[in-house]
Amino acid sequence: MRPFEGIRVLDLTHVLAGPFSTFQLACMGADVIKIEASGVPDMTRMEGVSPGQNAQQYGSYFQSQSAGKRSITINLKSDAGKQVLWRLIKGADVLVQNYAGDSLENLGFGYDAAAAVNPTLIYCSISGFGRTGPKATHPAYDAVIQAFSGLMTVNGEAESDPVRVGPPMVDYGTGAQAAFAIAGALFQRQQTGLGQFIDVAMLDAALMMMSAYVVDTEITGDTPAVYGNAHPLYAGYATYNTADGEIMLGAWTNKQLGALFSALGEPERASQVVATPRDEIGKTRDADAKIISGKLLSKSADDWEQILNRFHVPAARVRTLAETLREEQLDHRGVLQKTADTGDGCPDRFPVTAFTYAHGSPAVKAAPPKLGQHTRDVLLEAGYSSAEIDQFYNNGAI
């Protein structure tokens, strides 16, 4: 039994941060019901690497965070559609929404109204800047938050302009924070019997993911320097060329740097490094880097990775994502999983969660849903008759 089996989540989210948070809950066993407007579905249904899938509203961006969910359509601008959502809210444990500004509140589905109908509801609101402050109503995407948060200015090389982190890390980091907050609220409800309102901001999540940099800046008043792949003080914490590719070294401590020099056949320098006071290790950074770079050119990156790891030096050949997905290591982990029923056009495996349990581990049980695939099933479960559901279809309520 997975932790959230028996928990019902209403997913009124779109794009990445919100859907990723509910996907994490689905992987943990929650019954996640994704609610979309039939004429204006989640935009990620039309985003991805396959034009054919995008045209079918089944884009890879949607698929990446929708396995295990159920999909229904509701027209929240119709009175009948609103009544359908109210009935679903009455039987839900969690509602997650990331509508722009006060859009959902203006439709009548703000937290206060929802809590009046279901006092034990966990209501999670996800937005770019949060529900308070002068930017509360301002729109945002991952890249915008990267710019506002300062993340772009601490990424890249020293001589480069600010650089956006490629993958939408703020979106996924926000989704993870939201899922964690919801899990905490569910546990709290178990203790108190009370529902909860959760306010999650992408900006806040970005700052959380830069915690050490934030604290350093609070202390000094200055933004940390950008140094790309080569640390300005520690020669063992940098990327180097080898005989056939690049390798990233993670020899941060004196002990690790000493082990690195031992692996490179420099025992005398290894002993010196281990005995050097920490605040002086940066004085020989350039000389150490010259030794390291010369030695590493003698073998391939794969060979050095094996050798250095045997010496307990953190190191890895710089791989492409496609190479990483072929690594045997992933076969021993639960992060990539196949669904029980792979849908047409779905990949063989989906990223699920970054952890496993001894029992009841996170899993995906079904392929990402087609738009409105489960509308009839969910409404039947909610107590509507087939005739009533047919009428909803006829009058455009669903």
VOGU-3710 file (C-alpha; in Angstrom, 3 decimals, decimal comma):
1> mrpfegirvl> 0,000/0,000/0,000  1,377/3,353/-1,039  1,151/6,206/1,509  -1,651/8,250/-0,098  -3,962/5,488/-1,295  -7,498/6,547/-0,395  -6,649/10,264/-0,730  -8,489/12,116/-3,494  -6,828/15,149/-5,092  -8,539/17,622/-7,405
11> dlthvlagpf> -5,902/18,912/-9,807  -6,854/22,298/-11,253  -3,335/23,071/-12,432  -1,545/23,547/-15,718  1,943/23,868/-17,229  4,662/22,380/-14,957  4,908/23,336/-11,277  1,332/22,517/-10,307  0,982/19,336/-12,362  4,348/18,096/-11,084
21> stfqlacmga> 3,207/18,488/-7,474  0,067/16,433/-8,081  2,051/13,891/-10,086  4,201/13,273/-7,025  1,025/12,662/-5,013  -0,253/10,273/-7,693  3,005/8,331/-7,557  2,422/8,006/-3,809  -0,982/6,447/-4,418  -3,406/9,394/-4,406
31> dvikieasgv> -6,375/9,382/-6,769  -5,524/12,535/-8,709  -8,334/13,875/-10,870  -7,048/16,398/-13,380  -9,759/18,914/-14,221  -9,511/20,753/-17,539  -11,735/22,800/-19,802  -12,489/20,799/-22,935  -11,880/23,790/-25,196  -8,842/25,092/-23,303
41> pdmtrmegvs> -6,902/22,124/-21,899  -3,538/22,224/-20,158  -1,200/23,918/-22,641  1,444/21,222/-22,103  -0,809/18,815/-23,992  0,333/20,695/-27,087  4,015/20,910/-26,116  6,708/18,321/-26,779  9,083/16,694/-29,224  6,409/15,040/-31,397
51> pgqnaqqygs> 4,201/17,283/-33,582  1,804/14,373/-34,010  1,337/13,918/-30,277  0,991/17,674/-29,793  -1,795/17,728/-32,383  -3,536/14,948/-30,453  -3,264/16,920/-27,186  -0,886/14,317/-25,804  2,423/16,160/-25,839  5,476/14,842/-24,023
61> yfqsqsagkr> 5,521/17,790/-21,593  2,059/16,717/-20,461  2,980/13,045/-20,357  6,046/13,644/-18,188  3,923/14,573/-15,167  0,546/12,959/-15,738  0,977/9,192/-15,536  -1,349/7,681/-12,965  -3,807/10,591/-13,024  -7,395/10,581/-14,265
71> sitinlksda> -8,688/13,329/-16,550  -12,115/14,955/-16,632  -13,428/18,058/-18,362  -15,630/20,676/-16,701  -16,831/24,007/-18,052  -16,501/26,181/-14,961  -18,180/29,094/-16,723  -21,474/27,192/-16,768  -23,722/26,876/-13,737  -24,052/23,128/-14,209
81> gkqvlwrlik> -20,285/22,754/-14,478  -19,808/24,719/-11,269  -22,239/22,416/-9,473  -20,251/19,405/-10,661  -17,063/20,845/-9,205  -18,800/21,657/-5,917  -19,889/18,054/-5,609  -16,337/16,860/-6,254  -14,964/19,330/-3,689  -17,284/17,914/-1,032
91> gadvlvqnya> -15,674/14,489/-1,441  -12,071/15,588/-1,918  -9,126/15,615/0,464  -6,924/18,034/-1,478  -7,442/20,738/-4,094  -4,424/22,145/-5,935  -4,750/25,149/-8,230  -2,453/27,540/-10,046  -4,931/29,670/-11,946  -3,547/33,102/-12,814
101> gdslenlgfg> -4,256/35,835/-10,279  -7,712/35,547/-8,697  -9,279/33,674/-11,607  -10,485/30,706/-9,577  -11,661/32,949/-6,739  -13,630/35,022/-9,255  -15,363/31,836/-10,385  -16,424/31,302/-6,787  -13,924/28,608/-5,820  -11,572/30,411/-3,450
111> ydaaaavnpt> -10,377/28,799/-0,255  -12,988/30,329/2,035  -15,846/29,137/-0,161  -14,330/25,670/-0,558  -13,639/25,363/3,167  -17,244/26,275/3,947  -18,328/23,258/1,907  -15,519/20,948/3,057  -13,853/22,138/6,297  -11,191/19,402/6,205
121> liycsisgfg> -10,049/20,251/2,674  -6,337/20,878/2,056  -6,326/23,746/-0,456  -2,969/24,467/-2,132  -2,468/27,592/-4,222  0,652/27,757/-6,420  1,708/31,009/-8,085  4,765/32,828/-9,308  5,181/35,279/-6,443  2,739/34,047/-3,812
131> rtgpkathpa> -0,627/35,402/-2,724  0,794/38,357/-0,758  3,046/41,303/-1,589  3,134/43,843/-4,429  3,761/41,179/-7,094  0,990/38,825/-5,958  -1,013/39,340/-9,143  1,900/39,289/-11,577  2,232/36,371/-14,027  5,347/34,221/-14,170
141> ydaviqafsg> 7,054/31,304/-15,838  10,178/29,429/-14,789  12,484/31,714/-16,788  10,881/34,846/-15,320  11,411/33,583/-11,782  15,008/32,652/-12,616  15,525/36,265/-13,637  13,719/37,846/-10,676  15,264/35,540/-8,050  18,861/36,202/-9,103
151> lmtvngeaes> 19,383/32,584/-10,139  20,490/33,592/-13,636  23,218/35,858/-12,236  24,862/33,047/-10,251  24,867/30,624/-13,190  27,237/30,380/-16,132  30,854/31,406/-16,602  32,580/34,434/-15,090  32,853/36,213/-18,429  29,311/35,382/-19,604
161> dpvrvgppmv> 26,102/37,329/-19,249  23,484/35,887/-16,851  22,492/32,401/-18,032  19,162/30,641/-17,603  19,384/27,113/-16,207  18,207/24,940/-19,102  15,672/22,536/-17,582  12,749/24,212/-15,755  14,290/23,550/-12,348  12,247/26,239/-10,585
171> dygtgaqaaf> 9,018/24,649/-11,791  10,045/21,213/-10,565  11,484/22,578/-7,333  8,219/24,430/-6,701  6,214/21,299/-7,412  8,325/19,319/-4,970  7,849/21,994/-2,281  4,092/21,953/-2,889  3,891/18,166/-2,660  5,881/18,276/0,578
181> aiagalfqrq> 3,593/20,977/1,974  0,492/18,973/1,068  1,926/15,834/2,659  2,642/17,799/5,831  -0,861/19,271/5,862  -2,418/15,827/5,474  -0,415/14,587/8,453  -1,381/17,699/10,407  -5,049/17,097/9,581  -4,724/13,588/10,939
191> qtglgqfidv> -3,613/15,093/14,260  -5,983/18,074/14,413  -8,910/17,296/12,124  -8,436/20,703/10,492  -8,154/21,605/6,844  -5,434/23,929/5,595  -4,657/26,680/3,097  -1,196/26,449/1,523  0,410/29,353/-0,335  3,334/28,178/-2,498
201> amldaalmmm> 5,405/30,641/-4,541  7,860/29,820/-7,301  10,034/32,713/-6,137  10,221/31,273/-2,629  11,111/27,859/-4,020  13,897/29,362/-6,132  15,395/31,002/-3,051  15,120/27,737/-1,115  17,115/26,000/-3,837  19,830/28,638/-3,426
211> sayvvdteit> 19,912/28,526/0,386  23,690/28,659/0,833  24,000/31,460/-1,723  21,176/33,390/-0,042  22,872/33,151/3,369  26,239/34,191/1,929  24,619/37,203/0,285  22,814/38,103/3,516  26,181/38,110/5,306  28,267/39,977/2,726
221> gdtpavygna> 25,697/42,031/0,888  27,263/40,892/-2,392  26,050/38,357/-4,929  28,358/35,298/-5,002  30,830/35,212/-7,863  30,133/33,054/-10,898  32,804/30,492/-11,695  31,190/27,967/-14,029  32,795/24,537/-14,005  36,022/25,512/-12,207
231> hplyagyaty> 36,001/26,517/-8,545  38,273/29,535/-7,983  39,902/28,033/-4,842  39,728/24,257/-5,132  41,557/22,693/-8,067  39,937/19,353/-7,333  36,450/20,756/-7,867  36,401/21,423/-11,580  35,945/19,996/-15,067  39,020/18,790/-16,957
241> ntadgeimlg> 39,747/17,380/-20,390  40,884/13,772/-20,660  42,132/11,740/-23,605  38,614/11,504/-25,034  36,195/13,741/-23,174  35,533/15,802/-20,064  35,414/14,655/-16,466  33,960/16,483/-13,472  35,983/16,150/-10,290  34,405/16,662/-6,885
251> awtnkqlgal> 37,491/16,564/-4,660  36,320/19,268/-2,283  37,950/18,363/1,018  41,698/18,165/1,698  41,360/14,419/2,164  39,632/14,019/-1,197  42,189/16,257/-2,920  44,959/14,183/-1,378  43,300/11,012/-2,649  43,087/12,601/-6,097
261> fsalgepera> 46,824/13,260/-6,178  47,494/9,717/-4,932  45,396/8,345/-7,801  47,351/10,539/-10,231  50,653/9,127/-8,999  51,685/12,194/-6,973  52,115/10,817/-3,406  54,304/13,707/-2,225  51,764/16,330/-3,272  49,024/14,183/-1,750
271> sqvvatprde> 50,712/14,309/1,666  51,280/18,062/1,395  47,649/18,726/0,500  46,294/16,735/3,427  48,494/18,702/5,847  47,673/22,145/4,386  45,400/24,395/6,501  42,006/24,721/4,822  42,208/28,489/4,425  45,500/28,148/2,547
281> igktrdadak> 44,548/25,426/0,065  43,533/28,016/-2,537  47,046/29,499/-2,693  48,292/26,583/-4,820  45,117/26,234/-6,871  46,662/27,107/-10,257  49,752/24,952/-9,714  47,583/22,020/-8,604  45,272/22,481/-11,576  48,254/22,326/-13,937
291> iisgkllsks> 49,355/19,001/-12,466  45,834/17,580/-12,558  45,110/18,678/-16,124  48,385/17,207/-17,396  47,850/13,845/-15,712  44,234/13,438/-16,816  45,142/13,680/-20,503  46,785/10,264/-20,304  43,571/8,206/-20,094  39,933/8,304/-21,127
301> addweqilnr> 37,256/9,910/-19,001  35,672/6,508/-18,373  38,990/5,056/-17,215  39,611/7,973/-14,887  36,106/7,744/-13,469  36,723/4,121/-12,495  40,189/4,822/-11,097  39,214/7,891/-9,096  36,089/6,290/-7,662  38,244/3,405/-6,414
311> fhvpaarvrt> 40,280/6,018/-4,545  36,993/7,423/-3,125  37,318/10,598/-5,153  33,937/11,898/-6,393  34,261/12,040/-10,174  32,136/11,390/-13,266  32,588/11,599/-17,002  30,401/14,379/-18,377  27,541/12,521/-20,036  24,685/13,531/-22,277
321> laetlreeql> 21,222/12,874/-20,895  20,710/10,190/-23,542  23,855/8,419/-22,296  22,747/8,640/-18,687  19,391/7,041/-19,468  21,271/4,005/-20,815  23,382/3,571/-17,663  23,025/0,299/-15,766  22,815/2,243/-12,493  19,280/3,343/-13,376
331> dhrgvlqkta> 18,184/-0,288/-13,717  18,806/-0,692/-9,985  16,826/2,374/-8,961  13,113/3,201/-8,990  13,340/6,636/-10,548  12,367/5,430/-14,053  9,354/3,123/-14,229  7,082/1,555/-16,796  3,337/1,974/-16,428  1,058/-1,034/-16,190
341> dtgdgcpdrf> -0,679/0,046/-19,407  1,590/2,008/-21,708  -0,503/4,369/-23,807  -0,053/5,003/-27,522  2,878/7,301/-28,072  4,092/7,023/-24,481  7,761/6,464/-23,648  8,802/3,122/-22,210  9,633/4,712/-18,867  8,650/7,761/-16,826
351> pvtaftyahg> 10,610/9,563/-14,107  8,633/8,933/-10,915  10,225/9,999/-7,606  13,762/10,397/-6,304  13,294/7,852/-3,509  11,991/4,385/-2,744  10,581/2,746/0,383  11,222/-0,671/1,864  7,527/-1,315/1,159  4,808/0,611/-0,682
361> spavkaappk> 7,235/2,523/-2,891  6,011/5,236/-5,259  4,829/3,873/-8,595  2,885/4,813/-11,699  -0,032/2,517/-12,378  -1,479/3,953/-15,573  -0,471/5,856/-18,686  -1,072/9,627/-18,863  -4,785/10,209/-19,531  -6,271/11,477/-22,744
371> lgqhtrdvll> -8,295/14,669/-22,365  -11,542/13,885/-20,539  -10,865/10,154/-20,607  -12,356/9,523/-17,156  -15,124/12,129/-17,042  -17,991/9,634/-17,069  -16,340/7,290/-14,574  -15,608/10,056/-12,073  -19,102/11,546/-12,310  -20,697/8,130/-11,861
381> eagyssaeid> -18,584/7,712/-8,726  -19,836/11,121/-7,582  -23,426/9,883/-7,745  -24,598/11,233/-11,087  -26,692/8,998/-13,321  -25,791/8,206/-16,928  -28,739/10,305/-18,055  -27,532/13,283/-16,041  -24,031/12,924/-17,452  -25,422/12,786/-20,991
391> qfynngai> -27,293/16,012/-20,273  -24,069/17,633/-19,028  -22,391/16,711/-22,318  -25,355/18,030/-24,308  -25,440/21,412/-22,569  -21,653/21,898/-22,566  -21,151/21,611/-18,805  -18,444/18,974/-19,253
//
